Amino acid sequence: MKVENKKIPKKEFMELREEVLASWPTGKDVNLQESFEFHKSLPEHKIFSNKLIKAKKENKTLIQPRAGVALVDEQIKLLLYLQNIGGADLLPTTIDSYTRQNCYDDAQKGIIESIKNNKSMLNGFPAVNHGVESCRRIINAIDTPVQIRHGTPDARLLSEITYAGGFTSFEGGGISYNIPYAKNVSLEKTIKDWQYVDRLTGIYEEEKISINREPYGPLTGTLVPPCISHAVAIIESLLAAEQGVKNISVGYGQCGNFIQDIAAVRSLEELTNDYLIKNGYENVIVTTVLHQWMGSFPQNEAKAFGVIALGSALASLSKSTKVIVKTPHEAIGVPTMEANAQGLLCTKQILYMLKDQEFKLDEVEIEKHVIEVETRCIVDKCFEIGEGDIALGVIRAFKSGILDIPFAPSVHTAGKLLPARDNNGAIRILNPGKLPFNAEILDFNNKKIEERAKFENREKSFQMVIDDVYAISKGTLIGRPRNK
């Protein structure tokens, strides 16, 4: 399968589109021209990109939850509650697991069971099964922009139906919704499938309909070094821009060290803009997304609110354009709408209290420099081994271990990279595998891990990694008690 970072020709796209739309009966209801007209009829306050651009200009951080249930009326009820009671600035429609795997027959059974049991028997909204008109019912009922959030390696039909349904933002990408989510789906396939999604987005953009695209920042959500998530976000942004996407939100998952996290959010937008402009994509608007803590959560609700509050403070002081909000029920399971609203209100209060405060430290600038150098080592090497083509380069990078994602289920990542925290809780590289770092960066990471080992009076080892994975749920940041 030949993959290259080239815009899909319109004729070729339209031929492929017939096959995509025929893969489930609701695809027949998608009509591009009529979909354009529906989008153009939407008021400005319902358009995701508009709200992001305004927030960026005003230096404001918007709040957005995750939320999705099986039935249309219940999804509307849930979103209205989060809008009116939770005060969400942006809303999601989280897609169910069956739809994410293109198992639409199973999703249909879940809809039937949900009706029978009078409660959602799916962990999200099966948008493909419900179809265009049902999606429009949601958009028409809500006064807030709504995004599709999911985790789908092949999201082509999902994008067609939800774009036609009036959703104005779509999350994911060919790397971030493959390697952390799937075991044995090739990057060649997912990059091509997501080029389709981005080409469709570009076709809407040609009609002056700007649909926001958001690469999924946290990846596995477990001790992911900033340079890894940054490299993926930049590469997916470049792939999207080639297909005509003009509004991109790059994301980062909170890692726990305040200095490193602020540096990461601030460097992410700068790096993404730099690579886009350098490669000829000068008219792309870039905004940032902070995902509150994605690791294990305390079961105690009061402690969980502490984790949420810390993520909220980080969002404000890093000046991210939006923050994805967690709930006090993260350790228990799918949150109630009440718990979801509580997380939103907690975050909104912190953002209000910190909205005019600046956070300027030399340590942030030092950390930004480290992240930038590490990220450039990876992305530049992907360009080099791809002979200038980033699509080809990223495929070769994963095969060789030059780009690696820790704790991912995919057989298409090397799994050699091992991260661990340093003595201050920042995520460093314990074992770089084949990451293309220079000697200075390798030495920097090694010294940081050695400092922790010396403090804790133990050898640097994989046990550090294990301890760090479970630390937050036990009320600490670093894996062992800090008793010296």
C-alpha positions as CSV (number, residue, x, y, z in Angstrom):
1,M,0.0,0.0,0.0
2,K,1.7,3.2,-1.2
3,V,1.4,6.1,1.3
4,E,2.6,9.6,0.6
5,N,1.8,13.1,1.9
6,K,0.0,14.3,-1.2
7,K,-3.5,15.7,-1.4
8,I,-6.0,13.1,-2.7
9,P,-7.2,14.2,-6.2
10,K,-10.9,15.2,-6.2
11,K,-11.9,12.6,-8.7
12,E,-10.1,9.8,-6.9
13,F,-11.7,10.9,-3.6
14,M,-15.2,10.9,-5.0
15,E,-14.8,7.4,-6.4
16,L,-13.6,6.2,-3.0
17,R,-16.4,8.0,-1.3
18,E,-19.0,5.9,-3.1
19,E,-17.5,2.8,-1.5
20,V,-17.3,4.4,2.0
21,L,-20.9,5.6,1.9
22,A,-22.2,2.2,0.8
23,S,-20.6,0.4,3.8
24,W,-23.7,1.0,6.0
25,P,-27.3,2.0,5.0
26,T,-27.3,5.4,6.6
27,G,-24.5,6.4,4.2
28,K,-27.1,6.8,1.5
29,D,-28.5,9.9,3.3
30,V,-25.3,11.9,3.0
31,N,-25.6,14.6,0.3
32,L,-22.6,16.9,0.1
33,Q,-24.3,20.0,-1.3
34,E,-27.2,19.7,1.1
35,S,-24.8,19.2,3.9
36,F,-23.0,22.4,2.9
37,E,-26.3,24.3,3.1
38,F,-27.0,22.9,6.5
39,H,-23.6,24.1,7.9
40,K,-24.1,27.5,6.3
41,S,-27.4,27.8,8.1
42,L,-25.8,27.3,11.5
43,P,-25.4,30.5,13.7
44,E,-21.9,31.5,14.4
45,H,-22.1,30.6,18.1
46,K,-22.6,26.9,17.1
47,I,-19.4,26.7,15.1
48,F,-16.4,25.2,16.9
49,S,-13.6,26.9,15.0
50,N,-15.2,30.4,15.6
51,K,-15.3,29.9,19.4
52,L,-11.7,28.6,19.5
53,I,-10.4,31.6,17.4
54,K,-12.3,34.0,19.7
55,A,-10.9,32.4,22.8
56,K,-7.4,32.5,21.4
57,K,-7.7,36.2,20.7
58,E,-9.0,36.8,24.2
59,N,-6.4,34.6,25.9
60,K,-9.3,32.6,27.4
61,T,-9.4,28.9,28.2
62,L,-12.6,27.1,27.3
63,I,-14.0,24.0,29.1
64,Q,-15.2,20.8,27.5
65,P,-16.3,17.4,29.0
66,R,-16.5,13.9,27.5
67,A,-20.0,12.5,27.2
68,G,-22.0,10.0,25.1
69,V,-25.0,7.7,25.5
70,A,-26.8,5.3,23.2
71,L,-30.1,7.1,22.3
72,V,-30.7,10.5,20.6
73,D,-33.1,12.0,23.2
74,E,-30.9,10.9,26.0
75,Q,-27.8,12.4,24.3
76,I,-29.7,15.7,23.9
77,K,-30.7,15.6,27.6
78,L,-27.1,14.9,28.6
79,L,-25.7,17.7,26.5
80,L,-28.3,20.2,27.6
81,Y,-27.5,19.4,31.2
82,L,-23.7,19.9,30.7
83,Q,-24.4,23.1,28.8
84,N,-27.0,24.7,31.1
85,I,-25.9,23.3,34.5
86,G,-22.3,22.4,34.0
87,G,-21.6,25.6,32.0
88,A,-19.6,23.9,29.3
89,D,-18.2,26.2,26.6
90,L,-17.8,23.4,24.1
91,L,-19.6,20.0,24.0
92,P,-18.7,16.5,22.9
93,T,-20.5,13.6,21.5
94,T,-18.4,10.6,22.5
95,I,-18.8,7.6,20.2
96,D,-19.4,4.0,21.4
97,S,-16.8,1.3,21.2
98,Y,-18.6,-0.8,18.6
99,T,-18.8,2.1,16.2
100,R,-15.1,2.8,16.8
101,Q,-14.4,-0.7,15.5
102,N,-16.9,-0.3,12.6
103,C,-19.1,-3.0,14.2
104,Y,-22.4,-1.3,13.2
105,D,-24.4,-4.5,13.6
106,D,-23.4,-4.8,17.3
107,A,-24.0,-1.1,17.8
108,Q,-27.5,-1.6,16.4
109,K,-28.1,-4.4,19.0
110,G,-26.9,-1.9,21.7
111,I,-29.5,0.6,20.6
112,I,-32.2,-2.0,20.8
113,E,-31.1,-3.1,24.2
114,S,-30.9,0.5,25.4
115,I,-34.5,1.1,24.3
116,K,-35.6,-2.2,26.0
117,N,-33.8,-1.5,29.3
118,N,-34.6,2.2,29.3
119,K,-30.9,3.1,29.9
120,S,-27.8,3.3,27.8
121,M,-26.3,-0.1,27.1
122,L,-23.4,1.5,25.1
123,N,-20.5,3.5,26.3
124,G,-21.2,6.3,23.8
125,F,-23.3,7.5,20.9
126,P,-23.6,5.3,17.8
127,A,-23.7,8.1,15.3
128,V,-23.4,6.0,12.1
129,N,-26.4,3.9,13.1
130,H,-28.5,6.9,14.0
131,G,-27.7,8.7,10.8
132,V,-27.7,12.3,9.5
133,E,-31.1,13.4,10.6
134,S,-30.6,12.2,14.2
135,C,-27.3,14.0,14.3
136,R,-29.0,17.2,13.2
137,R,-31.5,16.8,15.9
138,I,-28.7,17.1,18.4
139,I,-27.1,20.1,16.7
140,N,-30.4,21.9,16.5
141,A,-31.2,21.3,20.1
142,I,-28.0,22.6,21.5
143,D,-26.7,26.2,21.6
144,T,-23.0,25.2,22.0
145,P,-20.6,23.9,19.4
146,V,-20.3,20.1,19.5
147,Q,-17.3,17.9,18.6
148,I,-17.1,14.2,17.8
149,R,-14.7,12.4,20.1
150,H,-14.1,8.7,19.6
151,G,-11.0,6.5,19.0
152,T,-11.6,5.0,15.6
153,P,-8.8,3.7,13.4
154,D,-11.1,3.9,10.3
155,A,-13.4,6.9,10.8
156,R,-14.3,7.6,7.2
157,L,-18.0,6.8,7.4
158,L,-18.3,8.4,10.8
159,S,-16.8,11.6,9.5
160,E,-19.2,11.6,6.5
161,I,-22.3,11.2,8.6
162,T,-21.4,13.5,11.5
163,Y,-20.2,16.3,9.1
164,A,-23.4,16.0,7.2
165,G,-25.2,16.0,10.6
166,G,-23.7,19.4,11.5
167,F,-20.9,18.6,13.9
168,T,-18.2,21.2,13.5
169,S,-15.2,19.5,15.1
170,F,-13.7,16.0,14.7
171,E,-11.0,14.4,16.9
172,G,-8.3,11.9,16.0
173,G,-5.7,11.0,13.5
174,G,-3.9,8.1,11.7
175,I,-1.3,7.7,14.4
176,S,-3.1,8.8,17.6
177,Y,-6.2,6.7,16.9
178,N,-4.2,3.7,15.9
179,I,-1.1,3.0,17.9
180,P,-2.6,3.7,21.4
181,Y,-6.0,2.0,20.5
182,A,-5.5,-0.9,18.1
183,K,-3.3,-4.1,18.3
184,N,-2.8,-5.0,14.6
185,V,-3.9,-2.2,12.3
186,S,-1.1,-1.0,10.0
187,L,-0.1,2.6,9.9
188,E,-0.2,2.5,6.1
189,K,-4.0,1.8,6.4
190,T,-4.8,4.3,9.1
191,I,-2.8,7.1,7.6
192,K,-4.6,6.6,4.3
193,D,-8.0,6.4,6.0
194,W,-7.4,9.6,7.9
195,Q,-6.2,11.3,4.8
196,Y,-9.7,10.7,3.6
197,V,-11.2,12.3,6.7
198,D,-8.9,15.3,6.3
199,R,-9.6,15.6,2.5
200,L,-13.3,15.6,3.3
201,T,-12.6,18.3,5.9
202,G,-10.7,20.2,3.2
203,I,-13.6,19.9,0.8
204,Y,-15.9,21.5,3.4
205,E,-13.2,24.2,3.9
206,E,-13.3,25.0,0.1
207,E,-17.0,25.9,0.7
208,K,-15.9,28.3,3.5
209,I,-17.1,25.8,6.1
210,S,-14.3,25.5,8.7
211,I,-14.4,22.2,10.6
212,N,-11.9,22.0,13.5
213,R,-9.6,18.9,13.5
214,E,-8.0,17.8,16.7
215,P,-5.2,15.2,16.8
216,Y,-5.5,13.1,20.0
217,G,-2.8,14.4,22.3
218,P,-2.5,12.0,25.3
219,L,-1.9,8.9,23.2
220,T,-1.8,6.1,25.8
221,G,-2.2,8.6,28.6
222,T,0.5,6.9,30.7
223,L,3.9,8.6,31.3
224,V,4.1,9.8,27.7
225,P,7.1,12.2,27.3
226,P,6.1,15.6,25.9
227,C,8.4,15.1,22.9
228,I,6.5,12.0,21.8
229,S,3.0,13.4,22.0
230,H,4.3,16.7,20.4
231,A,6.0,14.8,17.5
232,V,2.7,12.9,16.8
233,A,0.6,16.1,17.0
234,I,2.9,17.9,14.6
235,I,3.0,15.0,12.1
236,E,-0.8,14.6,12.1
237,S,-1.1,18.4,11.7
238,L,1.1,18.3,8.6
239,L,-0.8,15.4,7.2
240,A,-4.1,17.2,7.8
241,A,-2.9,20.5,6.4
242,E,-1.8,18.8,3.1
243,Q,-5.4,17.7,2.6
244,G,-6.8,21.2,3.1
245,V,-7.6,21.4,6.8
246,K,-7.3,25.0,8.1
247,N,-8.2,24.8,11.8
248,I,-6.2,22.5,14.0
249,S,-6.2,22.0,17.8
250,V,-3.1,20.2,19.0
251,G,-3.4,18.4,22.4
252,Y,-1.3,17.5,25.3
253,G,-2.1,15.2,28.3
254,Q,-1.2,16.5,31.7
255,C,1.8,14.6,33.0
256,G,1.9,15.9,36.6
257,N,5.0,18.2,36.9
258,F,3.7,21.8,36.8
259,I,6.9,23.3,35.2
260,Q,7.1,20.6,32.5
261,D,3.4,20.7,31.7
262,I,3.3,24.5,31.3
263,A,6.4,24.3,29.1
264,A,4.9,21.5,27.1
265,V,1.6,23.4,26.3
266,R,3.4,26.6,25.5
267,S,6.0,24.9,23.2
268,L,3.4,22.7,21.4
269,E,1.7,25.6,19.6
270,E,5.0,27.2,18.7
271,L,6.5,24.0,17.3
272,T,3.3,23.1,15.4
273,N,3.2,26.6,13.8
274,D,6.8,26.5,13.0
275,Y,6.6,23.1,11.1
276,L,3.4,24.1,9.3
277,I,4.9,27.4,8.1
278,K,8.2,25.8,7.2
279,N,6.4,23.2,5.0
280,G,4.2,25.8,3.2
281,Y,1.0,25.7,5.3
282,E,0.9,29.3,6.3
283,N,-2.8,29.9,6.6
284,V,-3.6,27.2,9.3
285,I,-5.0,28.4,12.6
286,V,-3.5,26.4,15.5
287,T,-5.0,26.2,19.0
288,T,-4.1,24.1,22.0
289,V,-5.9,21.5,24.1
290,L,-4.9,20.4,27.6
291,H,-6.3,17.0,28.7
292,Q,-6.6,16.9,32.5
293,W,-4.9,13.9,34.1
294,M,-5.4,10.8,32.0
295,G,-3.8,8.2,34.4
296,S,-5.3,6.3,37.3
297,F,-7.6,8.4,39.5
298,P,-8.2,8.3,43.3
299,Q,-11.4,6.6,44.2
300,N,-12.1,9.1,46.9
301,E,-14.2,12.0,45.4
302,A,-12.5,14.7,47.4
303,K,-9.1,13.6,46.3
304,A,-10.3,13.3,42.7
305,F,-11.4,16.9,42.8
306,G,-7.9,17.8,43.9
307,V,-6.6,16.2,40.7
308,I,-9.2,18.0,38.6
309,A,-8.3,21.3,40.3
310,L,-4.6,20.9,39.6
311,G,-5.4,20.2,35.9
312,S,-7.6,23.3,35.9
313,A,-4.8,25.5,37.3
314,L,-2.5,24.1,34.7
315,A,-4.9,24.9,31.9
316,S,-5.2,28.5,33.1
317,L,-1.5,29.2,33.7
318,S,-0.3,27.5,30.5
319,K,-2.9,29.5,28.5
320,S,-4.3,26.5,26.6
321,T,-7.2,27.4,24.4
322,K,-9.4,24.7,25.8
323,V,-9.2,22.0,28.6
324,I,-10.8,18.6,28.5
325,V,-12.3,18.1,31.9
326,K,-12.4,14.9,34.0
327,T,-14.9,13.9,36.6
328,P,-14.8,12.8,40.3
329,H,-16.0,9.4,39.1
330,E,-13.0,8.5,36.9
331,A,-11.9,5.7,39.1
332,I,-15.4,4.2,39.2
333,G,-16.6,4.0,35.6
334,V,-18.8,6.0,33.2
335,P,-19.7,9.2,35.1
336,T,-23.2,10.4,35.7
337,M,-24.2,13.7,34.1
338,E,-24.2,15.2,37.6
339,A,-20.6,14.2,38.2
340,N,-19.6,15.4,34.8
341,A,-21.1,18.8,35.6
342,Q,-19.3,18.9,38.9
343,G,-16.0,18.5,37.1
344,L,-16.9,21.3,34.8
345,L,-17.9,23.6,37.6
346,C,-14.8,22.9,39.6
347,T,-12.6,23.7,36.5
348,K,-14.6,26.8,35.7
349,Q,-14.1,28.2,39.2
350,I,-10.3,27.7,39.1
351,L,-10.1,29.2,35.6
352,Y,-12.1,32.3,36.8
353,M,-9.8,32.7,39.8
354,L,-6.6,32.4,37.8
355,K,-7.7,34.1,34.5
356,D,-5.5,37.2,34.9
357,Q,-2.5,35.6,36.4
358,E,0.8,34.9,34.6
359,F,3.3,32.2,35.3
360,K,6.8,33.1,34.3
361,L,9.8,31.2,35.6
362,D,13.3,30.6,34.1
363,E,12.7,26.8,34.7
364,V,9.8,26.9,32.3
365,E,12.0,28.3,29.6
366,I,14.7,25.7,30.3
367,E,12.1,23.0,30.1
368,K,10.6,24.4,26.9
369,H,14.1,24.3,25.3
370,V,14.5,20.6,26.2
371,I,11.1,19.7,24.8
372,E,11.8,21.6,21.6
373,V,15.2,20.0,21.0
374,E,13.8,16.5,21.8
375,T,10.8,17.0,19.5
376,R,12.8,18.4,16.6
377,C,15.2,15.4,16.9
378,I,12.3,13.1,16.2
379,V,10.3,15.1,13.6
380,D,13.4,16.1,11.6
381,K,14.5,12.4,11.5
382,C,11.1,11.4,10.3
383,F,11.5,13.9,7.4
384,E,15.0,12.6,6.7
385,I,14.2,8.9,6.5
386,G,11.0,9.7,4.5
387,E,13.2,11.6,2.0
388,G,11.1,14.7,2.6
389,D,7.7,12.9,2.8
390,I,6.4,13.0,6.4
391,A,3.8,10.2,5.7
392,L,6.4,7.8,4.5
393,G,8.8,9.0,7.2
394,V,6.5,8.3,10.1
395,I,5.8,4.8,8.9
396,R,9.5,4.1,8.6
397,A,10.1,5.7,12.0
398,F,7.7,3.4,13.8
399,K,9.1,0.4,12.1
400,S,12.6,1.2,13.1
401,G,11.8,2.5,16.6
402,I,12.8,6.1,15.8
403,L,9.3,7.1,16.9
404,D,7.9,4.9,19.7
405,I,4.9,5.3,22.1
406,P,5.1,3.8,25.5
407,F,2.6,1.2,26.8
408,A,0.7,1.1,23.4
409,P,-1.1,-2.2,22.5
410,S,-0.1,-1.9,18.8
411,V,2.4,-4.4,17.3
412,H,3.4,-1.6,15.0
413,T,5.4,0.3,17.6
414,A,8.7,-0.9,19.0
415,G,7.7,-0.7,22.6
416,K,11.4,-0.1,23.7
417,L,11.0,3.4,25.0
418,L,10.7,3.5,28.8
419,P,9.8,6.7,30.6
420,A,10.2,7.4,34.3
421,R,9.9,10.5,36.5
422,D,12.9,12.4,37.7
423,N,13.4,13.6,41.3
424,N,11.0,16.5,40.7
425,G,8.3,14.5,39.0
426,A,9.0,15.5,35.4
427,I,8.8,12.7,32.8
428,R,12.2,11.7,31.5
429,I,13.6,8.9,29.3
430,L,14.9,5.9,31.3
431,N,15.5,3.8,28.1
432,P,15.4,5.7,24.8
433,G,15.2,2.6,22.6
434,K,16.1,4.0,19.2
435,L,14.8,7.5,19.6
436,P,17.2,9.8,17.6
437,F,18.3,12.0,20.4
438,N,21.7,13.7,20.3
439,A,24.3,13.0,23.0
440,E,23.5,16.1,25.0
441,I,19.8,15.1,25.3
442,L,20.6,11.5,26.2
443,D,23.0,12.7,28.9
444,F,20.5,15.2,30.2
445,N,17.8,12.5,30.6
446,N,20.2,10.0,32.1
447,K,21.5,12.5,34.8
448,K,17.9,13.4,35.7
449,I,17.0,9.7,36.3
450,E,20.3,9.1,38.2
451,E,19.5,12.0,40.5
452,R,16.3,10.3,41.5
453,A,18.0,6.9,41.9
454,K,20.5,8.5,44.2
455,F,17.9,10.3,46.3
456,E,15.8,7.1,46.7
457,N,18.9,5.0,47.3
458,R,18.2,2.5,44.6
459,E,19.3,1.5,41.2
460,K,17.6,3.1,38.2
461,S,15.3,0.3,36.9
462,F,12.0,-0.7,35.4
463,Q,10.6,-0.8,38.9
464,M,10.6,3.0,38.8
465,V,8.3,2.9,35.8
466,I,5.9,0.6,37.6
467,D,5.9,2.7,40.7
468,D,5.2,5.9,38.7
469,V,2.3,4.4,36.7
470,Y,0.3,3.8,40.0
471,A,1.5,6.8,42.0
472,I,-1.2,9.4,41.4
473,S,-4.0,7.0,42.5
474,K,-2.1,6.6,45.8
475,G,-1.8,10.3,46.4
476,T,1.8,10.9,45.2
477,L,3.4,12.0,42.0
478,I,6.6,10.0,42.0
479,G,6.3,6.3,42.7
480,R,8.0,6.1,46.1
481,P,7.3,8.1,49.2
482,R,9.6,11.2,49.4
483,N,11.0,10.5,52.9
484,K,14.4,12.3,52.8
